[in-house]
Structure formats: structure tokens, C-alpha cells
């Protein structure tokens, strides 16, 4: 699972496919919510605010 900014979306997709050998599901964080999870305050790869969830 990756929580990324728009700049790192492609990198997250590439890494996900390399590991799981299947395309990920993509979600915009502003459009999803989970009861037992809150998104991190920054991108997995940098300090920018996250925009996408890659799972």
C-alpha cells in the first residue's frame, strides 16, 4: 500500500506491479474513508501531502 502525492503516483504504481505482479486499485484520498485507518500526513516518497491511495 502506498499513500502518495501526484508527483509520485507513477512510481508507486510501478513498485506495486513489481511486487504483486498485478495492477493496483487507485483511490483519491478525499473520496475515501476507513473507520480504523487515517491517511498519513505526507507522501510515502516525499514530504508533500498525499493525494492517492495505491492498494
C-alpha atoms as a printed R data frame, in Angstrom:
   type eleno elety resid chain resno       x      y       z
1  ATOM     1    CA   UNK     A     1   0.000  0.000   0.000
2  ATOM     2    CA   UNK     A     2   1.266  3.451  -0.902
3  ATOM     3    CA   UNK     A     3  -0.084  6.867   0.034
4  ATOM     4    CA   UNK     A     4   1.385  9.295  -2.468
5  ATOM     5    CA   UNK     A     5   1.307 12.775  -3.916
6  ATOM     6    CA   UNK     A     6   0.516 13.306  -7.600
7  ATOM     7    CA   UNK     A     7   4.236 13.518  -8.434
8  ATOM     8    CA   UNK     A     8   4.917 10.008  -7.139
9  ATOM     9    CA   UNK     A     9   1.802  8.202  -8.377
10 ATOM    10    CA   UNK     A    10   3.590  6.569 -11.312
11 ATOM    11    CA   UNK     A    11   6.453  5.387  -9.084
12 ATOM    12    CA   UNK     A    12   4.001  3.838  -6.620
13 ATOM    13    CA   UNK     A    13   2.145  2.028  -9.406
14 ATOM    14    CA   UNK     A    14   5.422  0.700 -10.850
15 ATOM    15    CA   UNK     A    15   6.616 -0.569  -7.466
16 ATOM    16    CA   UNK     A    16   3.234 -2.155  -6.713
17 ATOM    17    CA   UNK     A    17   3.240 -4.017 -10.044
18 ATOM    18    CA   UNK     A    18   6.845 -5.147  -9.490
19 ATOM    19    CA   UNK     A    19   5.951 -6.627  -6.090
20 ATOM    20    CA   UNK     A    20   2.447 -8.003  -6.667
21 ATOM    21    CA   UNK     A    21   2.502 -8.555 -10.457
22 ATOM    22    CA   UNK     A    22  -0.999 -7.133 -10.776
23 ATOM    23    CA   UNK     A    23  -2.308 -3.612 -11.304
24 ATOM    24    CA   UNK     A    24  -3.281 -1.768  -8.123
25 ATOM    25    CA   UNK     A    25  -6.553 -0.159  -7.184
26 ATOM    26    CA   UNK     A    26  -6.275  3.633  -7.053
27 ATOM    27    CA   UNK     A    27  -8.306  5.910  -4.808
28 ATOM    28    CA   UNK     A    28  -8.311  9.642  -4.269
29 ATOM    29    CA   UNK     A    29  -7.929 10.165  -0.542
30 ATOM    30    CA   UNK     A    30 -10.536 12.920  -0.460
31 ATOM    31    CA   UNK     A    31 -13.122 10.432  -1.739
32 ATOM    32    CA   UNK     A    32 -12.492  7.512   0.645
33 ATOM    33    CA   UNK     A    33 -12.588  6.956   4.373
34 ATOM    34    CA   UNK     A    34 -11.947  3.976   6.599
35 ATOM    35    CA   UNK     A    35 -13.077  3.534  10.188
36 ATOM    36    CA   UNK     A    36  -9.797  2.098  11.514
37 ATOM    37    CA   UNK     A    37  -7.306  3.972   9.329
38 ATOM    38    CA   UNK     A    38  -6.386  7.577   8.752
39 ATOM    39    CA   UNK     A    39  -4.058  8.635   5.990
40 ATOM    40    CA   UNK     A    40  -0.504  9.697   6.792
41 ATOM    41    CA   UNK     A    41   0.314 13.381   6.700
42 ATOM    42    CA   UNK     A    42   2.844 13.048   3.881
43 ATOM    43    CA   UNK     A    43   3.617 11.060   0.740
44 ATOM    44    CA   UNK     A    44   5.422  7.722   1.044
45 ATOM    45    CA   UNK     A    45   8.279  9.123  -1.068
46 ATOM    46    CA   UNK     A    46   8.472 12.781  -0.022
47 ATOM    47    CA   UNK     A    47   7.074 15.363   2.406
48 ATOM    48    CA   UNK     A    48   4.221 16.608   0.186
49 ATOM    49    CA   UNK     A    49   0.624 15.993   1.283
50 ATOM    50    CA   UNK     A    50  -0.759 12.702  -0.103
51 ATOM    51    CA   UNK     A    51  -3.461 12.669  -2.758
52 ATOM    52    CA   UNK     A    52  -3.751  8.996  -3.771
53 ATOM    53    CA   UNK     A    53  -4.030  5.618  -2.088
54 ATOM    54    CA   UNK     A    54  -2.491  2.791  -4.129
55 ATOM    55    CA   UNK     A    55  -3.538 -0.706  -2.990
